[in-house]
Amino acid sequence: MKNKTKHGYVLMLDVLGFREYVSKQKHLSFFSIWKELRKDIKNSKNTLENKLSGYENIWHLDILFLSDTLVLCLSCKDENQRLIESSIGHLILTIESFFMYNFKRGVFFRGAISFGEFICDEKNNIAMGDAIDEAYEWHDSTDWIGIILTPSAKFTIDKILLTSESDSFLIKKISSKLVNYNVPFKTSLNFPTYSIVWFEIPDDLLGKGLLYIDILKVLSGLKYSQSTINKYMNTVVFVEKQLGLDIDEYKKLNTRMIYELNKIKSNECNS
């Protein structure tokens, strides 16, 4: 049976950090970790489909595992261009379901999202087409942990932002999870584009501080070389900028909390 050309978004991800992850857990092999990751992504897909009950007949997500690369192809069964373009919101939800969880386990991703036509055969683990080619060219171009939009996806988002209602779910999701950022590329390439905010930003100072500490805790457990340090520093800079955390204010808050906690303990001991 001939594969049908699909239209939508392609997310291609390199899986980084396996060397560090395996060295920390010597009883696990690369293959067992990869198998577990496959299971996690499949579960994320099922969870998303349950959340989008009633939409499964409109959008379809194919997931391919090629060597140490993940390929997620989100297409729309309806040929309505607006529906196809708006599926970026559901792709973002998919990313949210596994990216940060795996980061905390020491499994990191770097990749890119493209938009256009492609052929994707999940059963035979084969993908091809313009959107696949573009995602492949861009997915390992950056020097950090994170996801960017390729030109085709960036221009599609620009169009959506110009033509959608400002209070729609799609605009709210794009506004909260996509940011214009000076992406650190491996080369001298200068291409202003959107980046995915792959972590949930708390509303309060305490939450932001605790999240930042969690991320630093993960990174502090790695082994670094001069050739890889920029990748992780660029990641930290991105996290800091998105959190907008006032370090001095957080320290003051933390000091007050410790003082109040010690005061409560002291009162309990004296009572």
N, C-alpha and C positions, 0 to 999 in steps of 0.2 A: 504494500500500500504506500502510495507516494505521500511524503510528509507535506503538510500544508504550511505555507508561509504565514507567520504570525506577526503581530504588530504590538509593540509595547516597550517595556523597560528591561534592560539586561544589567544585572549586578554581577561583576566578576571580582572575586576576592582571593588574594594570596593569604595563606595561613602562615603567620610568623610565630616565632617563639617556641617552636617544637623542641629545639635543641635544649633551651633552658628548662622547658617543662619536663622533658625526659630525664635530664640530669638530676632534677629534684626528686623524681619518682622512678628510680632505676628498675623497679619491678615491672614497669609498664613499657611496652615497646611502642614504636611509632605507629604500628598498625592497630594496636588496641586503642590508642588515643584517637586515631583517625576514625576508627569504627564507632567510638563513643560520640565523636563530633557529628558524624553522619546521623546517628540516632537523635542527637539533640536538635539538629536542624529539621529533621523529619517531624519531630514532636512539636517544634515551633510552628511548622506549617499546619499541622493538624489543629493546634490551639488557635491559630489565626482563622482557620476556616470555620471553627466553631463560633468564634466571635462574630464572624461575618455571615452568620446563618442567613440563607436566602440569597446571598451574592455568589455562591459557588458556581452558579450557572452563567455568570457574567465574566468573572475573572478566573484565570487559571495560572498556577505557579508550578513551573518545572524546576527541579533541583538536580544539578549534575555535579559529580565529584571527579575531577580530572587531576590526577597526581596530587599535588598539594594546593590545588586551586578549586574554589567553589564557584559555580555559575548558577545564578538564580534568574530565571526568565519569566517575567510576569506579563501575560498577554490578556487580551479582552476578546471574548467570543463574539461580542457585538462589534460591528464595524463603525459605530458612532465614534468619530474622532475625539469628541469631548470625553467620553467614557474611557477611551484608551489613554488619553493624556492624564486624566485624574487618577489613574491607578497608581501613581507615584505615592499617594497617601498610604496605600496598602503595602507597598514595598517598604516604606519607612516603618510601618508597624511590624513587619517581619524582621527588619534589622534590629529594632528595639527588643525583640523577643529573645535574641541570642547573643548580640554583640557584647554588651556589658557583662553578662553572666560568664561568658568565656574569657573575657579580659581578666576577671577576678581569679580565674583558674590558670592564668599565665598563657593563654592561647590568644594571640593577637591577629588582627586582620588589617590588610591594606588593600584598597580597591577603588573601583570606579563604576558609575552608573551611566549607561548610554540609553538612547531612545531611537527606535526605528524598527525595521523589519528583520526577521530572523527565522530560522528553522531550528526547532529544539525537539530532540527525541530522547526523553528521559529514560525510556526502556532500554535503549541501546547506548545511552550516555554519549550522544553526539549532538553538537550544535554548530551552526554556521550562519552566515549572513552578515549584512553591513553592521548591524548593531553589535553582533558578536565580535567582529573584527575591530570595531572602534573601542569597545570595552577592553579587549585584549591589549590593544596598543597603549591604553592609558592606565590600566589597573595597577601596574607596578612602577609608574612614573614618579610617584611621590616619595618623600623621605620622612615618613612618619607612620603612626598607627592611625588609620582613618579612612574615610570614603569621600571621594569627590564626584562631581558631575562632569562628564565629558561635554564637549561643545553641543552635541545634538540634544542632550538632556538639559543642559543649561538654558539653551534657547527656548526649549519647550516650557520650562518653568517660567522664564521671563514672560512668555506669552500668556500663561495661566494667570500670573499675577496681574497682568494688565486687563484681563477679560473676565475674571471671576468676581463674584460678590465678596466684599471684604469680610463678612461675618460667616462665610461658609466653612464647613468642617475642613475642606481641603486647604483653604487659605490659612486657617489657624494651624493646621498640622505642618504646612510648609514653613510658616513664619516661626514656629517654635523649634523646628528640627533642621532647617536649612539656613545656613549663614554665609554671607559673602566673606571670604577669607583669603588672605594672601598666602596661598598654598605653597609649602616648601617642596619644590620639585628637585629631583636629583641633578638636573641640568639647569642651565640659565634661563629656561623657559619662563615667560611671564604671561600667564593666562588667568585673568580674574574669573573665578567661578564659585559655585556653591559647594559647601562641605556639609556633611551630615554631623549633627551633634549626637554622638552615639551614647551619651549618658543622659539621665534625667536630671535636670537642674532644679534643686530644691528652692523653695521660695524664701526660706529663712536663713539667717547667717549661720546658725548652728548646723543646719543640714548641709550647707555648702562646705563648711569646714570639715565635717565628718567625711563627706564624699571625697574631698581633696586628699585627706589623710588616707582613705582606703586606696585611692589610685597610687599615691606615693608608696604605700606599703607593698603593693604588687611590684612596682618598678624597683624598689629597693632590694628585692630578692633575686635580681638578675645579675648575670655576669656581663661586664661591658668591655668592649675593645674600642680603640680609637676610631676604627672604621664604622662602628655602629652607634656611637654615642649621640650623633646628631639626630638620628631617627627618633630616639627617645626624648631628647631635649625638645625637639620640635613638637612632640606630642604633649609634653608638659606645658609648653607655652600656649598651645591651643586650649588645653583644659583650663588653665589660669584665666585666659581671656574670656572664655565662655562663662565661667563661674562668676567673674567679677568680684572675687573674694577680697575683702579688706583684711589682710593678715593681722594688722595691729588690733582692729576691732574684735576679730575672732579670739585673739589671745586674751584681751580684756574680758570678753564674755566667758571664756574657759576658766580664767582665774576666779571670776565671781562665782561660777558654778562649783568649782572645787572648794572655795571658801564656804559657800552655803551648805555643801554636802558635809564638810568636816564639822560645821557648826551643828548640824542635825545629829551627826554621830556623837558629838560631845554631849549634847543634851540628853540623848538616849542613855549614854553611859552614866550620867549624873542622876538620872531619874530612878 
